Amino acid sequence: MNKGISYVGLDVHKNFIQVALIAAGSDDLLEWRTPSTSSKVAAMIRKLRKLGGERVEICYEAGPTGYGLARKLNEVEVFGCRVIAPSLIPKKPGERVKTDRRDAVKLATYLKSGLLTEVQPPTPEEEARRDLCRARMAAKDDEKSAKHRLSKFLLRQGRTYGETKKNWTNTHLVWLERQKFDLAHLQVVFDSYLRAVNQAGERVAELDRALEAAAEDEAIREPVALLQCFKGVRITTAMCLVTELYDIERFSSPRGLMSFIGLTASEHSTGGHAKRGGITKAGNSRLRRILTEVAWNQIRSNKTGYALRRRRQGQPGWAVDIADRAQHRLYGRYWRLVSKGKHKNTAATAVAREFAGFVWAMLMNHKLQLQEAHA
């Protein structure tokens, strides 16, 4: 162990930061708490620099406070700040006491021992694009909830729409505008629900336009276009995949990406006995949801429609080949599993897991093409 290195664990909260420092060349432990204001954080940085010596390794758990503190700490030449995956921090089975002080000390101790798993923070630009995609996903969920409230209110009042097979078409919206209620209270409720649906739809449309504009950014334009070669992947889905992954090279293999998304099987093996369970559902839940939705689209049909052929126009042949292999393999994979008696949801999850491998292959191949072009 390098005796010139000090190790610092930070338990970061909205209002304060708990600091634990293991001094260089010894096991001496210094602890203090500082408010999270800008001036106090600057004072903490000066104090760490004074006490830390030649090199200060710092870590804190990834959480709602984001990556701003890590970026600020890494600006100091002698600092190295890591953001740690909370779910992968070692835990003692018998430990039943948890405090901010203990958490900070544990982080510093585990950092010194090399027992922590680091997450790769996005750049500010990558984080901004990711937040845009997440805002669109949240807006779509809000729109769905608003539509659900309105439709269930109408159902309770005996108002059912039957002019066309599908709801929320232009014809359906015209029918909604014609609905009137004799009781004033019911009319107020209906108008409120309908206004919420319209506002949610406008919000989704506004974010869709922003996503389409963001997809033209030079840094992500090509990956977004390549991913749209896959069946079931349009611009919104492609943007979500690119912004959530933001650097495919941090996954050394397709299995690493599958594990990150939580699509690999859980396992409990001991004493020569192996027991496998359902998927771990660990890691990025948004990616898991997106890939599952694409999987259901992949298994509906094995045909290449007009819209998909149009998205593939102008794309390199190797990308279309990967997308074609994915389309045929995943469709066959699903129906083989179903024919063997697997539940359709289990089969769709297996398809989503394999599709993650094809996404890795597409983006990694793109990286290799860029490296060869610049060589």
C-alpha positions as a Markdown table, in Angstrom:
| # | Residue | x | y | z |
|---|---|---|---|---|
| 1 | Met | 0.0 | 0.0 | 0.0 |
| 2 | Asn | 1.3 | 3.5 | -0.9 |
| 3 | Lys | 2.1 | 5.2 | 2.3 |
| 4 | Gly | 1.7 | 8.6 | 0.7 |
| 5 | Ile | -2.0 | 8.2 | 0.0 |
| 6 | Ser | -4.8 | 9.2 | 2.3 |
| 7 | Tyr | -8.3 | 7.7 | 1.9 |
| 8 | Val | -11.5 | 9.6 | 2.4 |
| 9 | Gly | -15.1 | 8.3 | 2.7 |
| 10 | Leu | -17.9 | 10.8 | 2.3 |
| 11 | Asp | -21.5 | 10.1 | 3.3 |
| 12 | Val | -23.2 | 12.8 | 1.2 |
| 13 | His | -26.6 | 14.2 | 2.0 |
| 14 | Lys | -28.6 | 17.2 | 0.9 |
| 15 | Asn | -27.8 | 19.2 | 3.9 |
| 16 | Phe | -24.5 | 17.9 | 5.1 |
| 17 | Ile | -21.5 | 15.7 | 4.3 |
| 18 | Gln | -20.0 | 13.3 | 6.8 |
| 19 | Val | -16.2 | 13.0 | 6.3 |
| 20 | Ala | -13.9 | 10.2 | 7.4 |
| 21 | Leu | -10.2 | 10.4 | 6.6 |
| 22 | Ile | -7.6 | 7.7 | 7.1 |
| 23 | Ala | -4.3 | 9.6 | 7.2 |
| 24 | Ala | -1.4 | 8.6 | 4.9 |
| 25 | Gly | 1.1 | 6.2 | 6.3 |
| 26 | Ser | -1.0 | 5.3 | 9.4 |
| 27 | Asp | -4.4 | 4.1 | 10.6 |
| 28 | Asp | -5.2 | 7.4 | 12.3 |
| 29 | Leu | -8.9 | 8.4 | 11.6 |
| 30 | Leu | -10.1 | 11.9 | 11.4 |
| 31 | Glu | -13.9 | 12.6 | 11.3 |
| 32 | Trp | -16.0 | 15.7 | 10.9 |
| 33 | Arg | -19.3 | 16.9 | 9.4 |
| 34 | Thr | -19.7 | 19.9 | 7.1 |
| 35 | Pro | -22.7 | 21.5 | 5.6 |
| 36 | Ser | -23.3 | 21.0 | 1.9 |
| 37 | Thr | -23.2 | 24.7 | 0.9 |
| 38 | Ser | -20.7 | 25.8 | -1.7 |
| 39 | Ser | -18.6 | 27.8 | 0.7 |
| 40 | Lys | -18.4 | 24.9 | 3.2 |
| 41 | Val | -17.6 | 22.4 | 0.5 |
| 42 | Ala | -14.8 | 24.7 | -0.6 |
| 43 | Ala | -13.5 | 24.8 | 3.0 |
| 44 | Met | -13.7 | 21.0 | 3.2 |
| 45 | Ile | -11.6 | 20.7 | 0.0 |
| 46 | Arg | -8.9 | 23.0 | 1.5 |
| 47 | Lys | -8.9 | 21.0 | 4.7 |
| 48 | Leu | -8.6 | 17.6 | 2.8 |
| 49 | Arg | -5.7 | 19.0 | 0.8 |
| 50 | Lys | -3.9 | 20.2 | 3.9 |
| 51 | Leu | -4.4 | 16.9 | 5.8 |
| 52 | Gly | -4.2 | 14.5 | 2.9 |
| 53 | Gly | -0.6 | 14.7 | 1.9 |
| 54 | Glu | 0.8 | 13.8 | -1.5 |
| 55 | Arg | -2.4 | 12.0 | -2.8 |
| 56 | Val | -6.0 | 11.8 | -1.6 |
| 57 | Glu | -8.3 | 9.1 | -2.8 |
| 58 | Ile | -12.0 | 10.0 | -2.1 |
| 59 | Cys | -15.2 | 8.1 | -2.6 |
| 60 | Tyr | -18.9 | 8.5 | -2.0 |
| 61 | Glu | -22.0 | 6.5 | -2.9 |
| 62 | Ala | -24.0 | 7.3 | -6.1 |
| 63 | Gly | -27.3 | 8.8 | -5.1 |
| 64 | Pro | -29.7 | 11.7 | -5.6 |
| 65 | Thr | -27.0 | 14.4 | -5.1 |
| 66 | Gly | -25.5 | 13.4 | -8.5 |
| 67 | Tyr | -22.0 | 13.7 | -9.8 |
| 68 | Gly | -21.3 | 17.4 | -9.2 |
| 69 | Leu | -19.3 | 16.9 | -6.1 |
| 70 | Ala | -17.1 | 14.3 | -7.8 |
| 71 | Arg | -16.4 | 16.7 | -10.7 |
| 72 | Lys | -15.5 | 19.4 | -8.3 |
| 73 | Leu | -13.1 | 17.2 | -6.3 |
| 74 | Asn | -11.4 | 15.8 | -9.4 |
| 75 | Glu | -10.5 | 19.4 | -10.4 |
| 76 | Val | -7.9 | 19.3 | -7.6 |
| 77 | Glu | -4.7 | 17.9 | -8.9 |
| 78 | Val | -3.9 | 15.7 | -5.9 |
| 79 | Phe | -7.4 | 14.4 | -5.5 |
| 80 | Gly | -9.0 | 11.3 | -7.1 |
| 81 | Cys | -12.7 | 11.0 | -6.5 |
| 82 | Arg | -14.7 | 7.8 | -7.3 |
| 83 | Val | -18.5 | 7.4 | -7.2 |
| 84 | Ile | -19.3 | 4.0 | -5.8 |
| 85 | Ala | -22.2 | 1.6 | -6.7 |
| 86 | Pro | -24.2 | 1.4 | -3.4 |
| 87 | Ser | -25.7 | -2.1 | -4.1 |
| 88 | Leu | -22.2 | -3.6 | -4.5 |
| 89 | Ile | -20.7 | -2.3 | -1.2 |
| 90 | Pro | -19.8 | -5.3 | 1.0 |
| 91 | Lys | -22.1 | -5.8 | 4.0 |
| 92 | Lys | -21.6 | -7.9 | 7.2 |
| 93 | Pro | -24.6 | -10.2 | 7.7 |
| 94 | Gly | -24.7 | -9.5 | 11.5 |
| 95 | Glu | -24.4 | -5.7 | 11.2 |
| 96 | Arg | -27.6 | -4.1 | 12.5 |
| 97 | Val | -26.4 | -0.5 | 13.2 |
| 98 | Lys | -26.3 | 2.1 | 10.4 |
| 99 | Thr | -25.3 | 5.7 | 11.0 |
| 100 | Asp | -23.8 | 8.4 | 8.8 |
| 101 | Arg | -20.6 | 8.3 | 10.7 |
| 102 | Arg | -20.3 | 4.5 | 10.3 |
| 103 | Asp | -21.1 | 4.7 | 6.6 |
| 104 | Ala | -18.3 | 7.3 | 6.0 |
| 105 | Val | -15.8 | 5.2 | 8.0 |
| 106 | Lys | -16.8 | 2.1 | 6.1 |
| 107 | Leu | -16.3 | 3.7 | 2.8 |
| 108 | Ala | -12.9 | 5.0 | 3.7 |
| 109 | Thr | -11.8 | 1.6 | 5.0 |
| 110 | Tyr | -13.2 | -0.3 | 2.0 |
| 111 | Leu | -11.6 | 2.2 | -0.4 |
| 112 | Lys | -8.2 | 1.6 | 1.2 |
| 113 | Ser | -8.7 | -2.2 | 0.9 |
| 114 | Gly | -9.8 | -2.0 | -2.7 |
| 115 | Leu | -13.2 | -3.6 | -2.0 |
| 116 | Leu | -15.4 | -1.0 | -3.7 |
| 117 | Thr | -17.0 | -1.0 | -7.2 |
| 118 | Glu | -16.8 | 2.2 | -9.1 |
| 119 | Val | -19.4 | 3.5 | -11.5 |
| 120 | Gln | -18.4 | 5.6 | -14.4 |
| 121 | Pro | -20.0 | 9.1 | -14.2 |
| 122 | Pro | -21.2 | 10.6 | -17.4 |
| 123 | Thr | -19.9 | 13.9 | -18.7 |
| 124 | Pro | -22.2 | 17.0 | -18.1 |
| 125 | Glu | -23.3 | 16.8 | -21.8 |
| 126 | Glu | -24.1 | 13.1 | -21.5 |
| 127 | Glu | -26.0 | 13.6 | -18.3 |
| 128 | Ala | -28.0 | 16.5 | -19.8 |
| 129 | Arg | -29.1 | 14.3 | -22.8 |
| 130 | Arg | -29.9 | 11.4 | -20.4 |
| 131 | Asp | -32.0 | 13.8 | -18.2 |
| 132 | Leu | -33.9 | 14.8 | -21.4 |
| 133 | Cys | -34.7 | 11.2 | -22.2 |
| 134 | Arg | -35.7 | 10.5 | -18.7 |
| 135 | Ala | -38.0 | 13.5 | -18.6 |
| 136 | Arg | -39.7 | 12.2 | -21.8 |
| 137 | Met | -40.2 | 8.8 | -20.2 |
| 138 | Ala | -41.7 | 10.4 | -17.1 |
| 139 | Ala | -44.0 | 12.6 | -19.2 |
| 140 | Lys | -45.2 | 9.5 | -21.1 |
| 141 | Asp | -46.0 | 7.8 | -17.8 |
| 142 | Asp | -47.9 | 10.9 | -16.6 |
| 143 | Glu | -49.9 | 10.9 | -19.9 |
| 144 | Lys | -50.8 | 7.3 | -19.4 |
| 145 | Ser | -51.9 | 7.9 | -15.8 |
| 146 | Ala | -54.0 | 10.9 | -16.9 |
| 147 | Lys | -55.7 | 8.9 | -19.7 |
| 148 | His | -56.4 | 6.1 | -17.2 |
| 149 | Arg | -58.1 | 8.4 | -14.7 |
| 150 | Leu | -60.3 | 9.9 | -17.4 |
| 151 | Ser | -61.3 | 6.6 | -18.9 |
| 152 | Lys | -62.1 | 5.1 | -15.6 |
| 153 | Phe | -64.2 | 8.2 | -14.6 |
| 154 | Leu | -66.2 | 7.8 | -17.8 |
| 155 | Leu | -66.7 | 4.1 | -17.2 |
| 156 | Arg | -68.1 | 4.8 | -13.7 |
| 157 | Gln | -70.6 | 7.2 | -15.3 |
| 158 | Gly | -71.6 | 4.7 | -17.9 |
| 159 | Arg | -69.9 | 6.5 | -20.8 |
| 160 | Thr | -68.1 | 4.1 | -23.1 |
| 161 | Tyr | -66.7 | 4.8 | -26.5 |
| 162 | Gly | -67.4 | 2.4 | -29.4 |
| 163 | Glu | -67.2 | 4.3 | -32.6 |
| 164 | Thr | -63.8 | 2.9 | -33.5 |
| 165 | Lys | -61.8 | -0.1 | -32.2 |
| 166 | Lys | -59.0 | 2.1 | -30.7 |
| 167 | Asn | -59.1 | 4.8 | -28.1 |
| 168 | Trp | -57.2 | 8.1 | -28.1 |
| 169 | Thr | -57.5 | 8.5 | -31.8 |
| 170 | Asn | -58.7 | 11.9 | -33.3 |
| 171 | Thr | -62.2 | 10.5 | -33.5 |
| 172 | His | -62.1 | 9.5 | -29.9 |
| 173 | Leu | -60.8 | 12.9 | -28.8 |
| 174 | Val | -63.7 | 14.6 | -30.7 |
| 175 | Trp | -66.1 | 12.3 | -28.9 |
| 176 | Leu | -64.6 | 13.3 | -25.5 |
| 177 | Glu | -65.0 | 17.0 | -26.3 |
| 178 | Arg | -68.7 | 16.3 | -26.9 |
| 179 | Gln | -69.3 | 14.8 | -23.4 |
| 180 | Lys | -71.5 | 16.9 | -21.1 |
| 181 | Phe | -72.8 | 16.2 | -17.6 |
| 182 | Asp | -76.0 | 17.5 | -15.9 |
| 183 | Leu | -74.4 | 17.7 | -12.5 |
| 184 | Ala | -72.0 | 20.6 | -12.2 |
| 185 | His | -69.5 | 18.7 | -10.0 |
| 186 | Leu | -69.2 | 15.9 | -12.5 |
| 187 | Gln | -68.6 | 18.4 | -15.3 |
| 188 | Val | -65.8 | 20.0 | -13.3 |
| 189 | Val | -64.2 | 16.7 | -12.7 |
| 190 | Phe | -64.4 | 15.7 | -16.3 |
| 191 | Asp | -63.0 | 19.0 | -17.5 |
| 192 | Ser | -60.1 | 18.7 | -15.1 |
| 193 | Tyr | -59.3 | 15.1 | -16.2 |
| 194 | Leu | -59.5 | 16.1 | -19.9 |
| 195 | Arg | -57.3 | 19.1 | -19.4 |
| 196 | Ala | -54.7 | 16.9 | -17.7 |
| 197 | Val | -54.7 | 14.5 | -20.7 |
| 198 | Asn | -54.3 | 17.4 | -23.2 |
| 199 | Gln | -51.5 | 19.0 | -21.2 |
| 200 | Ala | -49.7 | 15.7 | -20.8 |
| 201 | Gly | -49.9 | 15.1 | -24.5 |
| 202 | Glu | -48.5 | 18.6 | -25.2 |
| 203 | Arg | -45.7 | 18.0 | -22.8 |
| 204 | Val | -44.8 | 14.6 | -24.5 |
| 205 | Ala | -44.9 | 16.3 | -28.0 |
| 206 | Glu | -42.6 | 19.1 | -26.8 |
| 207 | Leu | -40.1 | 16.6 | -25.4 |
| 208 | Asp | -40.3 | 14.5 | -28.5 |
| 209 | Arg | -39.3 | 17.6 | -30.6 |
| 210 | Ala | -36.4 | 18.3 | -28.2 |
| 211 | Leu | -35.3 | 14.6 | -28.5 |
| 212 | Glu | -35.3 | 14.7 | -32.3 |
| 213 | Ala | -33.2 | 17.9 | -32.2 |
| 214 | Ala | -30.8 | 16.3 | -29.6 |
| 215 | Ala | -30.4 | 13.2 | -31.9 |
| 216 | Glu | -28.7 | 15.4 | -34.4 |
| 217 | Asp | -25.8 | 16.2 | -32.0 |
| 218 | Glu | -22.6 | 15.1 | -33.6 |
| 219 | Ala | -21.5 | 13.0 | -30.6 |
| 220 | Ile | -24.5 | 10.7 | -30.8 |
| 221 | Arg | -26.0 | 11.1 | -34.3 |
| 222 | Glu | -24.4 | 8.0 | -35.8 |
| 223 | Pro | -25.1 | 5.6 | -32.9 |
| 224 | Val | -28.7 | 6.7 | -32.8 |
| 225 | Ala | -29.1 | 6.1 | -36.5 |
| 226 | Leu | -27.4 | 2.7 | -36.3 |
| 227 | Leu | -29.7 | 1.5 | -33.5 |
| 228 | Gln | -32.7 | 2.4 | -35.6 |
| 229 | Cys | -31.7 | -0.4 | -37.9 |
| 230 | Phe | -33.2 | -2.8 | -35.3 |
| 231 | Lys | -36.8 | -3.8 | -35.6 |
| 232 | Gly | -38.9 | -2.0 | -33.0 |
| 233 | Val | -36.3 | 0.8 | -32.3 |
| 234 | Arg | -37.2 | 4.3 | -33.4 |
| 235 | Ile | -35.6 | 7.6 | -32.6 |
| 236 | Thr | -37.0 | 7.9 | -29.0 |
| 237 | Thr | -35.9 | 4.3 | -28.1 |
| 238 | Ala | -32.5 | 4.7 | -29.7 |
| 239 | Met | -31.9 | 8.0 | -27.9 |
| 240 | Cys | -32.8 | 6.4 | -24.5 |
| 241 | Leu | -30.4 | 3.5 | -25.2 |
| 242 | Val | -27.5 | 5.7 | -26.2 |
| 243 | Thr | -28.0 | 8.2 | -23.3 |
| 244 | Glu | -28.4 | 5.5 | -20.6 |
| 245 | Leu | -25.3 | 3.6 | -21.9 |
| 246 | Tyr | -23.3 | 6.7 | -22.9 |
| 247 | Asp | -20.0 | 4.7 | -23.2 |
| 248 | Ile | -20.3 | 1.1 | -24.5 |
| 249 | Glu | -16.6 | 0.5 | -23.9 |
| 250 | Arg | -17.2 | 0.3 | -20.1 |
| 251 | Phe | -18.7 | -3.1 | -20.8 |
| 252 | Ser | -16.0 | -5.6 | -21.8 |
| 253 | Ser | -18.5 | -8.1 | -23.1 |
| 254 | Pro | -22.2 | -8.5 | -23.9 |
| 255 | Arg | -22.7 | -10.5 | -20.6 |
| 256 | Gly | -21.4 | -7.5 | -18.7 |
| 257 | Leu | -24.1 | -5.3 | -20.3 |
| 258 | Met | -26.8 | -7.9 | -19.6 |
| 259 | Ser | -25.7 | -8.0 | -15.9 |
| 260 | Phe | -25.7 | -4.2 | -15.7 |
| 261 | Ile | -29.3 | -4.1 | -17.0 |
| 262 | Gly | -30.3 | -6.9 | -14.5 |
| 263 | Leu | -31.4 | -9.4 | -17.2 |
| 264 | Thr | -29.1 | -12.3 | -16.0 |
| 265 | Ala | -30.4 | -15.1 | -13.9 |
| 266 | Ser | -29.9 | -15.0 | -10.1 |
| 267 | Glu | -28.0 | -17.9 | -8.6 |
| 268 | His | -27.4 | -19.4 | -5.1 |
| 269 | Ser | -24.8 | -22.1 | -5.2 |
| 270 | Thr | -23.3 | -23.8 | -2.2 |
| 271 | Gly | -21.9 | -27.2 | -1.2 |
| 272 | Gly | -21.9 | -28.5 | -4.8 |
| 273 | His | -25.6 | -27.6 | -5.3 |
| 274 | Ala | -26.6 | -24.8 | -7.8 |
| 275 | Lys | -30.0 | -23.1 | -7.7 |
| 276 | Arg | -30.9 | -20.6 | -10.3 |
| 277 | Gly | -33.8 | -18.2 | -10.0 |
| 278 | Gly | -35.4 | -15.3 | -11.9 |
| 279 | Ile | -33.5 | -12.4 | -13.3 |
| 280 | Thr | -31.6 | -10.2 | -10.8 |
| 281 | Lys | -33.4 | -7.0 | -11.7 |
| 282 | Ala | -30.3 | -5.2 | -10.6 |
| 283 | Gly | -28.8 | -2.2 | -12.3 |
| 284 | Asn | -30.5 | 0.1 | -14.7 |
| 285 | Ser | -34.3 | -0.4 | -14.6 |
| 286 | Arg | -35.0 | 2.0 | -17.4 |
| 287 | Leu | -32.8 | 0.1 | -19.9 |
| 288 | Arg | -34.5 | -3.2 | -18.7 |
| 289 | Arg | -37.9 | -1.7 | -19.5 |
| 290 | Ile | -36.8 | -0.4 | -22.9 |
| 291 | Leu | -35.3 | -3.7 | -24.0 |
| 292 | Thr | -38.3 | -5.6 | -22.8 |
| 293 | Glu | -40.6 | -3.4 | -24.9 |
| 294 | Val | -38.4 | -3.8 | -27.9 |
| 295 | Ala | -38.4 | -7.6 | -27.4 |
| 296 | Trp | -42.2 | -7.7 | -27.6 |
| 297 | Asn | -41.9 | -5.8 | -30.9 |
| 298 | Gln | -39.3 | -8.2 | -32.2 |
| 299 | Ile | -41.4 | -11.3 | -31.6 |
| 300 | Arg | -44.7 | -10.1 | -33.2 |
| 301 | Ser | -43.5 | -10.5 | -36.7 |
| 302 | Asn | -40.4 | -11.6 | -38.7 |
| 303 | Lys | -41.1 | -9.3 | -41.6 |
| 304 | Thr | -39.2 | -6.1 | -42.5 |
| 305 | Gly | -41.8 | -3.4 | -43.0 |
| 306 | Tyr | -41.6 | -0.2 | -45.0 |
| 307 | Ala | -40.8 | 2.0 | -42.0 |
| 308 | Leu | -37.9 | -0.2 | -41.0 |
| 309 | Arg | -36.5 | -0.3 | -44.6 |
| 310 | Arg | -36.7 | 3.4 | -44.7 |
| 311 | Arg | -34.7 | 3.8 | -41.4 |
| 312 | Arg | -32.0 | 1.5 | -42.8 |
| 313 | Gln | -31.5 | 3.5 | -45.9 |
| 314 | Gly | -28.0 | 5.0 | -46.0 |
| 315 | Gln | -26.7 | 2.9 | -43.1 |
| 316 | Pro | -23.6 | 0.7 | -43.5 |
| 317 | Gly | -24.0 | -2.9 | -44.6 |
| 318 | Trp | -22.5 | -4.4 | -41.4 |
| 319 | Ala | -25.1 | -2.6 | -39.3 |
| 320 | Val | -28.0 | -3.9 | -41.4 |
| 321 | Asp | -26.5 | -7.4 | -41.2 |
| 322 | Ile | -26.4 | -7.2 | -37.4 |
| 323 | Ala | -30.0 | -6.0 | -37.3 |
| 324 | Asp | -31.1 | -8.7 | -39.7 |
| 325 | Arg | -29.4 | -11.4 | -37.6 |
| 326 | Ala | -31.0 | -10.1 | -34.5 |
| 327 | Gln | -34.5 | -10.0 | -36.1 |
| 328 | His | -34.4 | -13.6 | -37.3 |
| 329 | Arg | -32.6 | -15.0 | -34.2 |
| 330 | Leu | -34.8 | -13.3 | -31.6 |
| 331 | Tyr | -38.1 | -14.2 | -33.4 |
| 332 | Gly | -37.1 | -17.9 | -33.7 |
| 333 | Arg | -35.7 | -17.9 | -30.1 |
| 334 | Tyr | -39.0 | -16.7 | -28.7 |
| 335 | Trp | -41.2 | -19.2 | -30.5 |
| 336 | Arg | -38.9 | -22.1 | -29.7 |
| 337 | Leu | -39.1 | -21.3 | -26.0 |
| 338 | Val | -42.9 | -21.0 | -26.1 |
| 339 | Ser | -43.2 | -24.3 | -28.0 |
| 340 | Lys | -41.2 | -26.0 | -25.2 |
| 341 | Gly | -43.7 | -24.8 | -22.6 |
| 342 | Lys | -42.0 | -21.6 | -21.4 |
| 343 | His | -44.3 | -18.8 | -20.2 |
| 344 | Lys | -44.5 | -16.0 | -22.8 |
| 345 | Asn | -43.2 | -13.5 | -20.3 |
| 346 | Thr | -40.2 | -15.7 | -19.5 |
| 347 | Ala | -39.5 | -16.1 | -23.3 |
| 348 | Ala | -39.8 | -12.4 | -23.9 |
| 349 | Thr | -37.3 | -11.7 | -21.1 |
| 350 | Ala | -34.9 | -14.2 | -22.7 |
| 351 | Val | -35.3 | -12.3 | -26.0 |
| 352 | Ala | -34.6 | -9.0 | -24.2 |
| 353 | Arg | -31.4 | -10.4 | -22.7 |
| 354 | Glu | -30.1 | -11.5 | -26.1 |
| 355 | Phe | -31.2 | -8.3 | -27.7 |
| 356 | Ala | -28.9 | -6.5 | -25.2 |
| 357 | Gly | -26.0 | -8.5 | -26.8 |
| 358 | Phe | -26.9 | -7.3 | -30.3 |
| 359 | Val | -27.0 | -3.7 | -29.0 |
| 360 | Trp | -23.5 | -4.2 | -27.5 |
| 361 | Ala | -22.3 | -5.6 | -30.8 |
| 362 | Met | -23.8 | -2.7 | -32.8 |
| 363 | Leu | -22.3 | 0.0 | -30.6 |
| 364 | Met | -19.0 | -1.7 | -30.1 |
| 365 | Asn | -18.6 | -2.3 | -33.9 |
| 366 | His | -19.3 | 1.4 | -34.4 |
| 367 | Lys | -16.5 | 2.3 | -31.9 |
| 368 | Leu | -14.1 | 0.0 | -33.8 |
| 369 | Gln | -15.0 | 1.6 | -37.1 |
| 370 | Leu | -14.2 | 5.0 | -35.7 |
| 371 | Gln | -10.9 | 3.8 | -34.3 |
| 372 | Glu | -9.9 | 2.3 | -37.7 |
| 373 | Ala | -10.9 | 5.5 | -39.5 |
| 374 | His | -8.7 | 7.7 | -37.2 |
| 375 | Ala | -5.8 | 5.2 | -37.3 |
